[in-house]
Structure formats: C-alpha cells, structure tokens
Amino acid sequence: MLAEGEEFRIEGSTLFVRLAPEAAPVLLYVARRFLYEISAELQPGEIAGHVTNRHVAVAYESTYLSGSGIAIRPLHYPVGATNGFFENEKTVIRDILADCDGVVAWGGDLDPVKESHFHITEPPTSGRYRTLVAKLRDWDSTPGKGAGAADAFTS
C-alpha cells in the first residue's frame, strides 16, 4: 500500500489525479485518451486514483491502494453495471488498451465488471512496462503521435 499518491495534472484539462509516480505515465495516457475521445466534460472528482481507505468492493480495486489503478466516472459505471458505453466508445477503449500493449486491464473485461476501472498489470520494473513508458514518452515528444493524435477508427 502506498502511503500517499502524488498529484498529477491530466494534460488537456484542469483535472488532477493521485497516482504512484511509476504508474503515472501509463495511467495519465489512458485518462487523456478517455478525456479527448470519450468525454471531454469530466468534472473534478470524476476521476479517482490513489486512495488509503482499505475498503474495496472487488479485489482488483486494491490497485487504488498502490496508486496503480484509476476509476473514471465510477458513479456512472459502478461494479456490476454493464453496457455503459456506446460501441464507438468501446472501440476507443479497445484502441487505448491496444496502445498499452497488454500492460493495462479494463474493468469491462474483469469479473465482476466495472467499466470505470483501469489498472496496470505489470510491475514498473518489468521490460514490458518500461518499453511501454518509453513508447509513450516518445509519442509525447513527437508531433502527431500519442494522446489526442490517435484516431481509433482509422488506425
């Protein structure tokens, strides 16, 4: 359990989320893509990261305790609720997951379902995780690449 998450601004917005610093590059990418391509109207409090309250509804929510998971609009997409996203939004989520090379899990694929949930599946020391972070950092510094540049329907 992480004692305190670090606060990070979600680029392209006025929103902040608390995360483990090691998880931030990947989870911020997920949050930015969600914000840019699914819902630009996210409000403060509609994205949650690190928490210290040990009460979790399902086991995978323990990733919030380590700062390696986020919930985007958890009140809109709670545990057990399905079909919260339109097909075009699910296409974007699948594209985000594909960009993350299997390093991010989506609650829509977990049992029980929680479509607001995303978490890191690899330790930050793993080769897969480090390769993904390097790719995302390269995209951040290359015009026309990364969050905001991708089109899930043509790529």
Steps between C-alpha positions, in 0.01 A plus 500: 500500500625845406486749787423797276457534126657786312262745335524520120316731261325327212635677194239687297280560803485664839462160668742337742537141619715340771718213377820313574769689304606177325144440375434858393633494140270215401189588700519866395512384137183296560331796671598745223371274225174450692469875546584586138300226329218388727405779740650848499252602770665319792464703818721515811436189707398287200842338473646326802839344551690427820296452816593395853161361602550123497132427430475365146193350335701256286859375519632691198403830666801442728703659218367835626688437826829470312424792267510270197130518412248767404123523485351741247144597591459218753148615592394472134662157451489319838586139577259266325353756258545402136442665163583848629690588184382530142677277246708790364619575856590133552700518176700789648556307825622197303735727304638647823558148635669398173732802526589381851623162371324289764640702790158648589186308596151643461226427750261429213698179443516399867266299720304664644486777242586859591521699179648807672808307615849480343815362662861413428563126461881499506749614763677825403831311489383258230632527148147526356416790729824687433459449124147642514610803703781567251251479211255737669777749582616487138144565386473796741803662340407420137243724328207300362545208740349401833186607683298747297660392172364146476181416313362169623288468187774536238816367665 
